[in-house]
């Protein structure tokens, strides 16, 4: 999947880009990556404290972790249309402005502001999520695997650092809301870092518009259906865990600080895991073993969380972190799919909007089932069933013609 070349990175049209524009694009990519999960993991680590301070009930407590995936589905569905009107770069700039504003609003100590800021920020994040594979395809056509790996690694790194430091930061600031709002500063940096990229694209007509390809007919293709299925399952598992893992450990008897450290460990493990899985999957005939390694490890991790005592929570934290490394593999497949940027955006829109809509069941259902049963046995048993289904879908996706990239097989499969 990875390529090596001494030539300057090219656009999707094959034309070389000025080195300064390449450097600026890489910096912007890193800054965006740092934000793609920080706002989610930061809120997850503070959910218990936020509920205690703001005083909202179990229904709101279940809704708040579900907002990101719901916004990803609704706002993400409009991304293909939006990039067709504004172009990829302007759409990403708009999404970063929404993300920064929403995260800063969450710093206001009010349940209403927490919900409103989460909706605004996660809607911006949704557009950015869907548009990034197209941005990488357009600006780094010869290095899609490398750049996808870079932004997913920085995404996980940002999530890890945020999960570890947000609780101590909130304690230092004297308020969980203030600690949550402070994450918005990172989003402001990403917005400012992307401004030169958007200006360069506008002045030099790197792209006028992305065009528009309807994503929904792709559900009738084998590749479109399977990529959507694998994205849905990994998103459901990931966001159920990202939303409730620290809260779960806290209710099982660990302190908030200990839960935050293990949450950070889970995120930290996913960084090298993603790199290892991409390295394995890039070798001829090794995509299926890479998918097996990530999906089976995820299933074992959920089983360990269900069966082992909380004193051994470090074991499922490591296993689940490795299982989360499947995300870069899926994103590389999306970035390299389609005959052009518009088709890549369409597949990304299909997979992410549909996937996140269905994945909303994960965090919302986990919260409701925990409230109804007073424990985590049933929620974790259902997550284990989903993890087993992910193994089956990964097997189908990584076999035969479906596993090939558009360089050798187009979207008409």
Backbone torsions as a table, in degrees:
resi	resn	phi	psi	omega
1	UNK	NA	-35.9	-179.9
2	UNK	-82.4	150.4	178.4
3	UNK	-127.0	156.4	176.8
4	UNK	-124.6	138.7	-178.6
5	UNK	-161.9	141.3	177.2
6	UNK	-87.7	-8.8	179.8
7	UNK	-75.5	154.7	176.9
8	UNK	-60.9	146.6	177.8
9	UNK	-54.8	142.9	-177.0
10	UNK	-111.0	162.1	173.1
11	UNK	-81.7	178.7	179.6
12	UNK	-64.8	-19.9	177.9
13	UNK	-82.0	-8.5	-179.7
14	UNK	93.0	-4.2	-179.5
15	UNK	-81.9	137.1	178.9
16	UNK	-68.3	152.1	180.0
17	UNK	-109.0	147.1	176.9
18	UNK	-56.4	143.3	-176.3
19	UNK	-60.0	-38.0	179.3
20	UNK	-62.0	-38.5	178.6
21	UNK	-67.4	-35.4	178.0
22	UNK	-64.6	-47.3	-180.0
23	UNK	-61.1	-45.1	178.7
24	UNK	-61.2	-40.2	179.3
25	UNK	-64.9	-39.6	179.1
26	UNK	-66.1	-43.7	178.1
27	UNK	-60.1	-45.2	179.1
28	UNK	-62.9	-39.5	179.2
29	UNK	-60.6	-43.1	179.6
30	UNK	-64.6	-45.3	-179.5
31	UNK	-63.3	-39.4	177.7
32	UNK	-66.0	-45.1	-179.8
33	UNK	-56.7	-39.3	-179.5
34	UNK	-61.8	-21.5	-176.2
35	UNK	-98.3	-11.8	-167.8
36	UNK	-70.1	-17.1	174.1
37	UNK	-134.2	-6.5	-175.7
38	UNK	-59.1	-42.8	-179.1
39	UNK	-66.7	-25.3	179.6
40	UNK	-82.7	-49.6	-178.5
41	UNK	-67.9	-31.6	177.1
42	UNK	-63.4	-43.5	178.2
43	UNK	-66.6	-39.0	-178.8
44	UNK	-62.1	-42.8	-179.0
45	UNK	-66.5	-21.9	-176.9
46	UNK	-106.7	3.3	-175.4
47	UNK	-56.2	-45.2	-177.6
48	UNK	-62.7	-46.2	-180.0
49	UNK	-68.7	-37.5	178.8
50	UNK	-62.7	-42.0	179.8
51	UNK	-65.3	-39.1	179.0
52	UNK	-65.7	-42.4	-175.5
53	UNK	-78.0	-45.4	-176.0
54	UNK	-83.8	-22.6	172.8
55	UNK	80.1	18.9	178.7
56	UNK	-78.9	159.8	-173.3
57	UNK	-87.9	-175.8	-176.7
58	UNK	-65.1	-30.1	178.9
59	UNK	-65.9	-48.7	177.9
60	UNK	-63.7	-37.0	178.7
61	UNK	-62.8	-30.1	177.1
62	UNK	-81.9	-31.8	-178.1
63	UNK	-72.5	-42.2	-174.3
64	UNK	-56.2	-47.6	178.1
65	UNK	-68.1	-15.6	-179.4
66	UNK	-86.9	-16.1	-176.5
67	UNK	-60.9	-44.7	-178.7
68	UNK	-55.4	-51.4	-177.1
69	UNK	-66.6	-34.4	177.8
70	UNK	-66.4	-42.7	176.6
71	UNK	-65.7	-38.5	178.3
72	UNK	-60.0	-36.0	-179.8
73	UNK	-72.8	-49.4	-174.2
74	UNK	-73.2	-54.4	-179.0
75	UNK	-70.1	-36.2	179.8
76	UNK	-63.1	-30.9	-179.9
77	UNK	-64.4	-23.9	-178.9
78	UNK	-89.7	-3.7	-172.7
79	UNK	-66.6	-40.2	179.4
80	UNK	-59.5	-43.1	176.6
81	UNK	-65.8	-43.1	-176.7
82	UNK	-64.5	-44.7	179.1
83	UNK	-67.2	-27.9	174.9
84	UNK	-66.7	-30.7	180.0
85	UNK	-86.8	-44.3	-172.5
86	UNK	-101.9	-21.3	-169.1
87	UNK	94.0	159.6	-175.6
88	UNK	-63.8	-46.1	-173.2
89	UNK	-66.0	-45.4	-179.7
90	UNK	-67.2	-33.8	177.7
91	UNK	-65.4	-41.4	178.4
92	UNK	-66.5	-40.3	178.8
93	UNK	-61.6	-43.7	177.0
94	UNK	-61.6	-41.6	-178.9
95	UNK	-65.2	-37.1	178.8
96	UNK	-68.5	-34.8	175.8
97	UNK	-63.5	-42.9	177.6
98	UNK	-64.5	-41.1	-179.9
99	UNK	-62.2	-48.3	-178.8
100	UNK	-61.8	-45.3	-179.4
101	UNK	-62.4	-43.9	-178.5
102	UNK	-65.1	-42.0	-179.4
103	UNK	-67.3	-36.8	178.2
104	UNK	-67.6	-38.1	178.8
105	UNK	-62.2	-31.9	-179.9
106	UNK	-65.5	-14.1	177.5
107	UNK	-73.3	-13.2	177.2
108	UNK	-76.8	123.3	-174.0
109	UNK	-72.9	76.3	-179.9
110	UNK	-152.1	139.5	178.2
111	UNK	-61.3	-40.8	178.8
112	UNK	-61.8	-42.8	179.2
113	UNK	-69.9	-33.3	176.6
114	UNK	-62.5	-45.6	-179.7
115	UNK	-69.4	-47.7	-178.1
116	UNK	-62.3	-44.9	179.9
117	UNK	-64.5	-36.8	178.4
118	UNK	-65.8	-42.0	178.6
119	UNK	-62.2	-48.0	-178.8
120	UNK	-64.3	-49.5	-177.4
121	UNK	-64.4	-42.7	-178.5
122	UNK	-72.9	-25.5	173.9
123	UNK	-66.9	-42.0	175.2
124	UNK	-63.8	-41.4	179.2
125	UNK	-63.5	-33.4	179.4
126	UNK	-61.8	-47.1	179.4
127	UNK	-62.0	-42.3	-179.7
128	UNK	-64.1	-42.8	178.3
129	UNK	-56.1	-48.0	-175.8
130	UNK	-71.8	-36.6	-174.6
131	UNK	-78.7	-22.1	-174.1
132	UNK	-61.8	-43.1	176.1
133	UNK	-58.0	-36.7	177.9
134	UNK	-70.7	-38.1	176.6
135	UNK	-61.2	-42.9	179.4
136	UNK	-66.2	-43.2	179.0
137	UNK	-62.6	-39.7	-176.8
138	UNK	-72.6	-42.7	-172.3
139	UNK	-97.4	-19.8	-177.2
140	UNK	-136.2	55.6	-171.7
141	UNK	-60.5	-32.0	-177.4
142	UNK	-89.0	-6.6	-175.2
143	UNK	-134.1	44.0	-176.3
144	UNK	-63.5	-41.7	-179.1
145	UNK	-65.9	-44.2	-179.7
146	UNK	-61.9	-47.7	-177.1
147	UNK	-71.8	-36.2	175.2
148	UNK	-63.6	-42.4	176.7
149	UNK	-61.8	-40.6	-179.3
150	UNK	-63.0	-46.7	-175.5
151	UNK	-75.3	-29.4	175.6
152	UNK	-73.5	-34.0	175.7
153	UNK	-65.7	-44.6	178.6
154	UNK	-67.9	-32.7	176.1
155	UNK	-60.9	-47.5	-179.6
156	UNK	-69.5	-36.3	178.3
157	UNK	-63.0	-44.2	177.8
158	UNK	-61.8	-40.6	178.4
159	UNK	-65.3	-40.0	-178.6
160	UNK	-65.2	-50.8	-179.0
161	UNK	-61.4	-42.3	-179.9
162	UNK	-62.5	-44.5	-179.5
163	UNK	-60.8	-34.7	-177.3
164	UNK	-78.1	-41.4	-170.1
165	UNK	-95.7	-15.6	-170.8
166	UNK	-68.0	-35.8	179.2
167	UNK	-67.6	-50.3	174.9
168	UNK	-60.0	-36.0	178.4
169	UNK	-64.1	-43.8	178.7
170	UNK	-62.8	-39.0	177.4
171	UNK	-65.8	-38.5	178.0
172	UNK	-65.2	-39.3	-179.6
173	UNK	-81.8	-12.2	176.3
174	UNK	83.0	12.2	-177.7
175	UNK	-162.0	132.6	175.5
176	UNK	-65.0	-30.9	177.3
177	UNK	-65.4	-42.4	178.9
178	UNK	-64.0	-40.4	177.4
179	UNK	-63.6	-38.4	179.1
180	UNK	-68.1	-42.3	-179.9
181	UNK	-65.5	-29.3	-178.5
182	UNK	-63.1	-23.5	178.7
183	UNK	-63.1	-25.3	-179.6
184	UNK	-62.7	-23.8	179.0
185	UNK	-62.0	-37.7	178.1
186	UNK	-64.3	-36.8	178.5
187	UNK	-69.6	-35.3	175.6
188	UNK	-61.6	-41.3	178.0
189	UNK	-61.6	-40.2	178.9
190	UNK	-65.2	-41.1	178.1
191	UNK	-60.6	-48.4	-179.8
192	UNK	-64.6	-36.3	179.4
193	UNK	-69.4	-24.7	-178.7
194	UNK	-90.0	-15.1	-179.8
195	UNK	-55.2	-47.2	178.8
196	UNK	-60.5	-34.1	178.5
197	UNK	-65.4	-45.7	179.6
198	UNK	-65.0	-40.1	178.2
199	UNK	-65.1	-41.7	178.3
200	UNK	-62.6	-43.0	178.7
201	UNK	-62.8	-39.3	-179.1
202	UNK	-69.8	-46.4	-175.7
203	UNK	-71.6	-33.7	-174.9
204	UNK	-104.1	5.5	177.6
205	UNK	52.6	44.6	175.3
206	UNK	-58.1	-41.1	170.6
207	UNK	-146.2	135.6	174.6
208	UNK	-87.0	-58.4	172.5
209	UNK	-142.4	159.9	-178.7
210	UNK	-85.3	-5.6	-171.9
211	UNK	74.7	-178.6	-179.4
212	UNK	-143.5	126.9	173.0
213	UNK	-123.7	127.0	-179.8
214	UNK	-65.5	128.7	-177.9
215	UNK	-76.9	-25.9	-167.5
216	UNK	-68.5	-34.2	175.8
217	UNK	-61.5	-20.5	-180.0
218	UNK	-66.4	-17.6	176.1
219	UNK	-65.6	-18.1	178.9
220	UNK	-84.8	-5.2	176.4
221	UNK	-96.8	151.2	179.8
222	UNK	-61.5	-45.5	-178.3
223	UNK	-64.9	-45.6	-179.8
224	UNK	-60.6	-41.0	-178.9
225	UNK	-68.1	-44.7	-176.5
226	UNK	-72.5	-38.5	177.6
227	UNK	-65.1	-39.9	176.7
228	UNK	-63.1	-40.6	-179.7
229	UNK	-65.4	-46.5	-178.4
230	UNK	-67.6	-35.7	177.6
231	UNK	-65.8	-40.5	179.5
232	UNK	-61.2	-47.7	-176.4
233	UNK	-67.2	-44.1	179.9
234	UNK	-67.9	-34.1	178.7
235	UNK	-68.9	-41.1	179.3
236	UNK	-61.3	-46.6	179.0
237	UNK	-65.1	-45.8	-175.9
238	UNK	-63.3	-47.3	-174.0
239	UNK	-79.0	-25.3	170.8
240	UNK	-64.0	-42.2	179.7
241	UNK	-74.5	-43.4	-179.9
242	UNK	-62.5	-32.3	-177.2
243	UNK	-80.6	-34.7	-168.5
244	UNK	-120.7	-10.2	-174.8
245	UNK	-55.7	-52.1	-179.8
246	UNK	-66.4	-39.1	177.8
247	UNK	-62.6	-40.9	179.5
248	UNK	-59.7	-48.3	-179.3
249	UNK	-64.9	-36.1	179.1
250	UNK	-64.7	-44.1	179.5
251	UNK	-70.4	-19.2	177.3
252	UNK	-83.6	-10.0	175.0
253	UNK	129.0	-8.6	177.8
254	UNK	-81.7	158.9	175.4
255	UNK	-77.1	164.3	179.7
256	UNK	-61.1	-38.5	-179.9
257	UNK	-66.7	-42.5	178.8
258	UNK	-65.4	-41.9	178.4
259	UNK	-63.0	-40.7	178.5
260	UNK	-64.0	-38.5	178.7
261	UNK	-65.3	-43.3	178.5
262	UNK	-68.7	-34.1	175.2
263	UNK	-63.1	-43.5	177.1
264	UNK	-64.2	-38.0	177.4
265	UNK	-61.8	-43.5	177.8
266	UNK	-57.9	-44.9	178.4
267	UNK	-66.3	-40.7	-177.7
268	UNK	-62.4	-42.7	179.8
269	UNK	-62.1	-33.3	-177.3
270	UNK	-68.1	-18.3	179.5
271	UNK	-67.9	-61.4	177.1
272	UNK	-65.8	-28.2	179.2
273	UNK	-60.0	-45.9	178.5
274	UNK	-60.8	-40.7	179.4
275	UNK	-66.0	-43.1	179.2
276	UNK	-63.6	-43.5	-178.2
277	UNK	-66.4	-38.6	176.2
278	UNK	-65.1	-42.1	179.4
279	UNK	-61.7	-40.7	178.5
280	UNK	-69.9	-48.0	-175.9
281	UNK	-66.5	-20.5	-179.2
282	UNK	-77.2	-14.5	179.6
283	UNK	-80.3	145.6	-179.1
284	UNK	-56.2	128.4	176.9
285	UNK	76.0	7.1	-174.9
286	UNK	-108.7	5.0	179.9
287	UNK	-65.0	-43.1	-179.5
288	UNK	-63.9	-46.7	175.4
289	UNK	-58.1	-36.1	178.2
290	UNK	-63.3	-42.6	177.4
291	UNK	-66.9	-40.7	176.4
292	UNK	-58.6	-46.2	-176.3
293	UNK	-59.4	-43.7	-177.9
294	UNK	-74.1	-43.0	-174.7
295	UNK	-73.9	-40.1	178.6
296	UNK	-66.6	-40.3	178.6
297	UNK	-62.7	-39.0	177.1
298	UNK	-61.3	-45.4	-179.5
299	UNK	-62.7	-42.8	178.6
300	UNK	-64.6	-37.9	178.8
301	UNK	-63.6	-43.5	177.7
302	UNK	-64.4	-41.3	178.1
303	UNK	-62.6	-38.9	178.9
304	UNK	-66.0	-39.9	178.3
305	UNK	-64.8	-32.7	179.7
306	UNK	-75.1	-36.2	-169.9
307	UNK	-103.1	-30.8	-175.3
308	UNK	-82.7	152.0	175.3
309	UNK	-67.5	155.9	-175.9
310	UNK	-62.5	-24.2	178.2
311	UNK	-62.9	-21.2	179.0
312	UNK	-106.0	24.6	-175.6
313	UNK	-62.7	-17.7	178.2
314	UNK	-62.7	-30.3	-178.9
315	UNK	-66.9	-55.0	176.1
316	UNK	-63.2	-30.0	178.5
317	UNK	-60.3	-43.6	179.4
318	UNK	-68.7	-45.5	-178.5
319	UNK	-64.2	-44.5	179.9
320	UNK	-65.5	-38.3	177.8
321	UNK	-60.1	-42.3	178.1
322	UNK	-66.0	-40.0	178.6
323	UNK	-62.1	-31.7	178.3
324	UNK	-67.7	-14.0	178.4
325	UNK	-66.7	-4.6	177.0
326	UNK	-65.7	-25.5	-175.0
327	UNK	-56.1	-47.9	178.5
328	UNK	-59.7	-36.6	177.9
329	UNK	-59.9	-44.9	-179.8
330	UNK	-65.7	-41.0	-178.2
331	UNK	-68.6	-34.7	175.8
332	UNK	-63.2	-42.1	178.6
333	UNK	-61.4	-40.5	178.9
334	UNK	-67.8	-44.2	-177.6
335	UNK	-61.4	-30.8	-176.9
336	UNK	-97.2	5.8	-178.3
337	UNK	-95.9	153.7	178.9
338	UNK	91.7	157.1	-179.4
339	UNK	-84.0	-16.7	-179.1
340	UNK	-156.8	-179.7	-177.1
341	UNK	-61.7	-38.1	-178.8
342	UNK	-62.9	-40.7	179.0
343	UNK	-69.9	-35.9	175.9
344	UNK	-62.7	-44.2	177.6
345	UNK	-61.1	-39.5	179.9
346	UNK	-63.2	-45.7	179.7
347	UNK	-66.6	-40.0	177.9
348	UNK	-62.7	-41.8	178.0
349	UNK	-62.3	-46.4	-179.9
350	UNK	-59.6	-52.6	-175.3
351	UNK	-64.5	-43.8	-173.8
352	UNK	-79.7	-40.9	-179.5
353	UNK	-68.6	-47.0	177.5
354	UNK	-65.9	-44.7	-177.5
355	UNK	-62.3	-45.9	-178.1
356	UNK	-71.2	-32.0	176.7
357	UNK	-61.4	-47.7	178.8
358	UNK	-70.6	-32.1	-178.8
359	UNK	-70.7	-16.0	176.9
360	UNK	-58.1	-27.6	178.1
361	UNK	-59.2	-29.9	-176.7
362	UNK	-61.1	-68.8	-178.4
363	UNK	-64.5	-38.2	-179.2
364	UNK	-68.0	-45.5	-179.7
365	UNK	-65.9	-37.8	177.7
366	UNK	-59.5	-44.6	-179.0
367	UNK	-65.1	-45.4	-178.7
368	UNK	-66.8	-42.9	-180.0
369	UNK	-65.1	-37.1	177.3
370	UNK	-65.4	-41.9	178.9
371	UNK	-65.1	-37.0	-176.5
372	UNK	-75.8	-36.5	-174.7
373	UNK	-101.2	-16.9	-178.4
374	UNK	74.6	10.7	179.8
375	UNK	-151.1	-175.4	-175.7
376	UNK	-115.1	5.4	-175.9
377	UNK	-64.4	-52.0	-179.4
378	UNK	-65.3	-46.8	177.4
379	UNK	-56.5	-42.6	-178.2
380	UNK	-71.6	-33.5	177.1
381	UNK	-63.6	-40.5	177.7
382	UNK	-68.2	-37.7	175.7
383	UNK	-62.4	-36.7	178.2
384	UNK	-64.0	-40.7	177.3
385	UNK	-61.8	-40.3	178.5
386	UNK	-66.9	-38.9	178.0
387	UNK	-63.0	-37.1	177.2
388	UNK	-68.0	-38.5	176.8
389	UNK	-64.0	-34.2	179.1
390	UNK	-63.2	-35.4	177.3
391	UNK	-60.7	-43.2	-178.6
392	UNK	-64.6	-47.2	-179.1
393	UNK	-64.3	-40.7	178.5
394	UNK	-61.4	-37.4	177.5
395	UNK	-61.8	-44.9	-179.5
396	UNK	-68.5	-40.0	-176.8
397	UNK	-68.2	-35.1	-172.6
398	UNK	-92.9	13.1	-179.1
399	UNK	-112.1	145.9	172.6
400	UNK	61.6	-142.8	-173.5
401	UNK	-67.8	-28.8	-176.0
402	UNK	-62.7	-31.3	-176.1
403	UNK	-76.0	-15.8	-176.7
404	UNK	-76.6	150.1	178.6
405	UNK	-82.6	167.3	-178.4
406	UNK	-63.5	-14.8	177.0
407	UNK	-63.0	-26.2	179.9
408	UNK	-121.0	-15.6	-179.6
409	UNK	-150.9	125.2	-175.2
410	UNK	-81.2	-170.7	-177.0
411	UNK	-81.7	-5.4	-175.9
412	UNK	-88.4	47.2	179.7
413	UNK	-100.4	NA	NA
